[in-house]
């Protein structure tokens, strides 16, 4: 099923080949993995670094939870 995504949102392949939504707007940037609906990164444009992120030890593998 194809869905039209809003401006600033794209669907691509993320780490481990998992499907990922990438958000890029004037207000923020974010990464959301469809596998478990994990918000893995969120960064307001006013901040120099993400304010929400996943550990480097997180597993991005099909069939395994991202933690």
N, CA, C and O atoms as a GROMACS GRO file, in nm:
protein
  268
    1UNK      N    1   0.084  -0.118   0.000
    1UNK     CA    2   0.000   0.000   0.000
    1UNK      C    3   0.089   0.124   0.000
    1UNK      O    4   0.172   0.140   0.089
    2UNK      N    5   0.072   0.210  -0.097
    2UNK     CA    6   0.148   0.335  -0.105
    2UNK      C    7   0.072   0.445  -0.032
    2UNK      O    8  -0.049   0.459  -0.045
    3UNK      N    9   0.146   0.522   0.044
    3UNK     CA   10   0.088   0.634   0.119
    3UNK      C   11   0.167   0.759   0.086
    3UNK      O   12   0.290   0.756   0.086
    4UNK      N   13   0.098   0.868   0.058
    4UNK     CA   14   0.166   0.995   0.038
    4UNK      C   15   0.211   1.047   0.173
    4UNK      O   16   0.130   1.060   0.266
    5UNK      N   17   0.339   1.078   0.185
    5UNK     CA   18   0.393   1.129   0.310
    5UNK      C   19   0.395   1.281   0.307
    5UNK      O   20   0.409   1.341   0.201
    6UNK      N   21   0.381   1.344   0.423
    6UNK     CA   22   0.387   1.490   0.428
    6UNK      C   23   0.524   1.541   0.386
    6UNK      O   24   0.623   1.467   0.388
    7UNK      N   25   0.528   1.666   0.348
    7UNK     CA   26   0.654   1.731   0.314
    7UNK      C   27   0.749   1.721   0.433
    7UNK      O   28   0.709   1.745   0.547
    8UNK      N   29   0.874   1.686   0.407
    8UNK     CA   30   0.974   1.676   0.513
    8UNK      C   31   0.983   1.538   0.574
    8UNK      O   32   1.065   1.516   0.664
    9UNK      N   33   0.901   1.443   0.527
    9UNK     CA   34   0.903   1.307   0.580
    9UNK      C   35   0.936   1.212   0.464
    9UNK      O   36   0.875   1.220   0.358
   10UNK      N   37   1.032   1.124   0.487
   10UNK     CA   38   1.066   1.026   0.384
   10UNK      C   39   1.081   0.888   0.446
   10UNK      O   40   1.114   0.874   0.564
   11UNK      N   41   1.055   0.787   0.366
   11UNK     CA   42   1.069   0.648   0.407
   11UNK      C   43   1.191   0.592   0.336
   11UNK      O   44   1.201   0.599   0.214
   12UNK      N   45   1.284   0.536   0.413
   12UNK     CA   46   1.405   0.480   0.353
   12UNK      C   47   1.450   0.359   0.433
   12UNK      O   48   1.381   0.314   0.525
   13UNK      N   49   1.567   0.307   0.399
   13UNK     CA   50   1.624   0.194   0.470
   13UNK      C   51   1.725   0.245   0.571
   13UNK      O   52   1.819   0.316   0.536
   14UNK      N   53   1.704   0.209   0.697
   14UNK     CA   54   1.793   0.253   0.803
   14UNK      C   55   1.894   0.146   0.840
   14UNK      O   56   1.921   0.055   0.761
   15UNK      N   57   1.949   0.158   0.957
   15UNK     CA   58   2.050   0.062   1.004
   15UNK      C   59   1.991  -0.079   1.007
   15UNK      O   60   1.874  -0.097   1.041
   16UNK      N   61   2.072  -0.176   0.973
   16UNK     CA   62   2.029  -0.314   0.971
   16UNK      C   63   1.927  -0.345   0.862
   16UNK      O   64   1.866  -0.452   0.862
   17UNK      N   65   1.908  -0.252   0.768
   17UNK     CA   66   1.812  -0.272   0.661
   17UNK      C   67   1.668  -0.253   0.703
   17UNK      O   68   1.576  -0.287   0.627
   18UNK      N   69   1.645  -0.199   0.823
   18UNK     CA   70   1.510  -0.181   0.874
   18UNK      C   71   1.446  -0.055   0.814
   18UNK      O   72   1.515   0.044   0.792
   19UNK      N   73   1.315  -0.059   0.787
   19UNK     CA   74   1.248   0.059   0.733
   19UNK      C   75   1.244   0.173   0.836
   19UNK      O   76   1.218   0.151   0.954
   20UNK      N   77   1.272   0.294   0.787
   20UNK     CA   78   1.285   0.410   0.876
   20UNK      C   79   1.215   0.530   0.814
   20UNK      O   80   1.225   0.554   0.693
   21UNK      N   81   1.144   0.606   0.897
   21UNK     CA   82   1.092   0.736   0.857
   21UNK      C   83   1.192   0.841   0.904
   21UNK      O   84   1.233   0.841   1.020
   22UNK      N   85   1.229   0.929   0.814
   22UNK     CA   86   1.318   1.040   0.848
   22UNK      C   87   1.238   1.168   0.836
   22UNK      O   88   1.172   1.193   0.734
   23UNK      N   89   1.243   1.250   0.940
   23UNK     CA   90   1.170   1.376   0.943
   23UNK      C   91   1.272   1.489   0.941
   23UNK      O   92   1.367   1.490   1.018
   24UNK      N   93   1.251   1.584   0.852
   24UNK     CA   94   1.338   1.700   0.843
   24UNK      C   95   1.251   1.822   0.814
   24UNK      O   96   1.204   1.840   0.702
   25UNK      N   97   1.231   1.905   0.916
   25UNK     CA   98   1.151   2.026   0.901
   25UNK      C   99   1.231   2.146   0.951
   25UNK      O  100   1.344   2.131   0.999
   26UNK      N  101   1.173   2.263   0.941
   26UNK     CA  102   1.237   2.383   0.993
   26UNK      C  103   1.249   2.379   1.145
   26UNK      O  104   1.332   2.449   1.203
   27UNK      N  105   1.167   2.296   1.211
   27UNK     CA  106   1.165   2.291   1.357
   27UNK      C  107   1.250   2.180   1.416
   27UNK      O  108   1.306   2.196   1.525
   28UNK      N  109   1.262   2.066   1.346
   28UNK     CA  110   1.333   1.953   1.405
   28UNK      C  111   1.373   1.851   1.299
   28UNK      O  112   1.333   1.859   1.183
   29UNK      N  113   1.454   1.756   1.344
   29UNK     CA  114   1.490   1.639   1.265
   29UNK      C  115   1.468   1.517   1.353
   29UNK      O  116   1.488   1.523   1.475
   30UNK      N  117   1.426   1.405   1.293
   30UNK     CA  118   1.398   1.285   1.371
   30UNK      C  119   1.413   1.161   1.285
   30UNK      O  120   1.406   1.167   1.162
   31UNK      N  121   1.434   1.047   1.352
   31UNK     CA  122   1.436   0.915   1.289
   31UNK      C  123   1.342   0.825   1.367
   31UNK      O  124   1.352   0.813   1.489
   32UNK      N  125   1.250   0.762   1.296
   32UNK     CA  126   1.154   0.671   1.357
   32UNK      C  127   1.160   0.540   1.281
   32UNK      O  128   1.134   0.536   1.160
   33UNK      N  129   1.193   0.432   1.351
   33UNK     CA  130   1.197   0.301   1.288
   33UNK      C  131   1.060   0.237   1.299
   33UNK      O  132   1.001   0.235   1.407
   34UNK      N  133   1.010   0.183   1.189
   34UNK     CA  134   0.880   0.118   1.188
   34UNK      C  135   0.882  -0.010   1.270
   34UNK      O  136   0.778  -0.049   1.324
   35UNK      N  137   0.997  -0.075   1.280
   35UNK     CA  138   1.015  -0.196   1.360
   35UNK      C  139   0.999  -0.159   1.508
   35UNK      O  140   1.092  -0.110   1.571
   36UNK      N  141   0.881  -0.184   1.564
   36UNK     CA  142   0.855  -0.152   1.704
   36UNK      C  143   0.823  -0.007   1.730
   36UNK      O  144   0.811   0.034   1.846
   37UNK      N  145   0.809   0.074   1.624
   37UNK     CA  146   0.777   0.217   1.637
   37UNK      C  147   0.874   0.288   1.731
   37UNK      O  148   0.833   0.362   1.820
   38UNK      N  149   1.003   0.266   1.710
   38UNK     CA  150   1.107   0.326   1.794
   38UNK      C  151   1.146   0.464   1.741
   38UNK      O  152   1.189   0.478   1.627
   39UNK      N  153   1.129   0.564   1.825
   39UNK     CA  154   1.182   0.697   1.795
   39UNK      C  155   1.328   0.694   1.839
   39UNK      O  156   1.356   0.691   1.959
   40UNK      N  157   1.419   0.694   1.743
   40UNK     CA  158   1.561   0.671   1.774
   40UNK      C  159   1.643   0.799   1.781
   40UNK      O  160   1.753   0.798   1.837
   41UNK      N  161   1.591   0.909   1.726
   41UNK     CA  162   1.663   1.035   1.733
   41UNK      C  163   1.564   1.148   1.715
   41UNK      O  164   1.477   1.142   1.628
   42UNK      N  165   1.579   1.252   1.796
   42UNK     CA  166   1.499   1.373   1.781
   42UNK      C  167   1.587   1.491   1.818
   42UNK      O  168   1.651   1.492   1.923
   43UNK      N  169   1.589   1.591   1.731
   43UNK     CA  170   1.673   1.708   1.754
   43UNK      C  171   1.603   1.835   1.709
   43UNK      O  172   1.576   1.853   1.590
   44UNK      N  173   1.572   1.923   1.805
   44UNK     CA  174   1.518   2.053   1.764
   44UNK      C  175   1.626   2.130   1.687
   44UNK      O  176   1.744   2.116   1.716
   45UNK      N  177   1.587   2.208   1.591
   45UNK     CA  178   1.683   2.286   1.512
   45UNK      C  179   1.756   2.390   1.597
   45UNK      O  180   1.860   2.441   1.557
   46UNK      N  181   1.702   2.421   1.713
   46UNK     CA  182   1.765   2.519   1.802
   46UNK      C  183   1.877   2.459   1.886
   46UNK      O  184   1.951   2.532   1.952
   47UNK      N  185   1.891   2.325   1.883
   47UNK     CA  186   1.992   2.257   1.963
   47UNK      C  187   2.105   2.206   1.874
   47UNK      O  188   2.080   2.163   1.761
   48UNK      N  189   2.231   2.209   1.924
   48UNK     CA  190   2.343   2.163   1.843
   48UNK      C  191   2.354   2.010   1.833
   48UNK      O  192   2.421   1.958   1.744
   49UNK      N  193   2.287   1.938   1.926
   49UNK     CA  194   2.294   1.792   1.930
   49UNK      C  195   2.154   1.735   1.955
   49UNK      O  196   2.068   1.806   2.006
   50UNK      N  197   2.132   1.608   1.921
   50UNK     CA  198   2.002   1.546   1.952
   50UNK      C  199   1.974   1.550   2.101
   50UNK      O  200   2.065   1.541   2.184
   51UNK      N  201   1.847   1.565   2.136
   51UNK     CA  202   1.807   1.562   2.277
   51UNK      C  203   1.747   1.426   2.312
   51UNK      O  204   1.724   1.396   2.429
   52UNK      N  205   1.722   1.343   2.211
   52UNK     CA  206   1.678   1.206   2.231
   52UNK      C  207   1.752   1.122   2.129
   52UNK      O  208   1.755   1.155   2.011
   53UNK      N  209   1.813   1.012   2.174
   53UNK     CA  210   1.888   0.926   2.084
   53UNK      C  211   1.895   0.786   2.144
   53UNK      O  212   1.865   0.764   2.261
   54UNK      N  213   1.935   0.690   2.059
   54UNK     CA  214   1.950   0.551   2.101
   54UNK      C  215   2.098   0.524   2.130
   54UNK      O  216   2.186   0.588   2.074
   55UNK      N  217   2.121   0.428   2.217
   55UNK     CA  218   2.256   0.386   2.250
   55UNK      C  219   2.325   0.325   2.128
   55UNK      O  220   2.258   0.266   2.043
   56UNK      N  221   2.456   0.338   2.120
   56UNK     CA  222   2.533   0.272   2.014
   56UNK      C  223   2.525   0.120   2.027
   56UNK      O  224   2.551   0.048   1.930
   57UNK      N  225   2.489   0.070   2.145
   57UNK     CA  226   2.476  -0.074   2.168
   57UNK      C  227   2.340  -0.128   2.122
   57UNK      O  228   2.316  -0.249   2.130
   58UNK      N  229   2.252  -0.041   2.074
   58UNK     CA  230   2.120  -0.085   2.027
   58UNK      C  231   2.134  -0.182   1.911
   58UNK      O  232   2.223  -0.169   1.827
   59UNK      N  233   2.044  -0.279   1.908
   59UNK     CA  234   2.045  -0.381   1.802
   59UNK      C  235   1.947  -0.341   1.693
   59UNK      O  236   1.827  -0.331   1.718
   60UNK      N  237   1.996  -0.318   1.575
   60UNK     CA  238   1.912  -0.288   1.460
   60UNK      C  239   1.914  -0.411   1.370
   60UNK      O  240   1.983  -0.414   1.269
   61UNK      N  241   1.836  -0.513   1.409
   61UNK     CA  242   1.834  -0.640   1.338
   61UNK      C  243   1.689  -0.686   1.321
   61UNK      O  244   1.610  -0.676   1.415
   62UNK      N  245   1.652  -0.735   1.204
   62UNK     CA  246   1.519  -0.790   1.186
   62UNK      C  247   1.493  -0.902   1.287
   62UNK      O  248   1.580  -0.987   1.309
   63UNK      N  249   1.376  -0.903   1.347
   63UNK     CA  250   1.340  -1.007   1.442
   63UNK      C  251   1.390  -0.986   1.584
   63UNK      O  252   1.360  -1.066   1.672
   64UNK      N  253   1.466  -0.879   1.608
   64UNK     CA  254   1.517  -0.848   1.741
   64UNK      C  255   1.466  -0.711   1.783
   64UNK      O  256   1.457  -0.621   1.699
   65UNK      N  257   1.433  -0.692   1.911
   65UNK     CA  258   1.390  -0.561   1.955
   65UNK      C  259   1.506  -0.460   1.949
   65UNK      O  260   1.621  -0.494   1.974
   66UNK      N  261   1.473  -0.337   1.915
   66UNK     CA  262   1.572  -0.229   1.920
   66UNK      C  263   1.571  -0.178   2.063
   66UNK      O  264   1.469  -0.128   2.110
   67UNK      N  265   1.683  -0.190   2.132
   67UNK     CA  266   1.690  -0.140   2.270
   67UNK      C  267   1.822  -0.074   2.293
   67UNK      O  268   1.849  -0.026   2.403
   0.00000   0.00000   0.00000
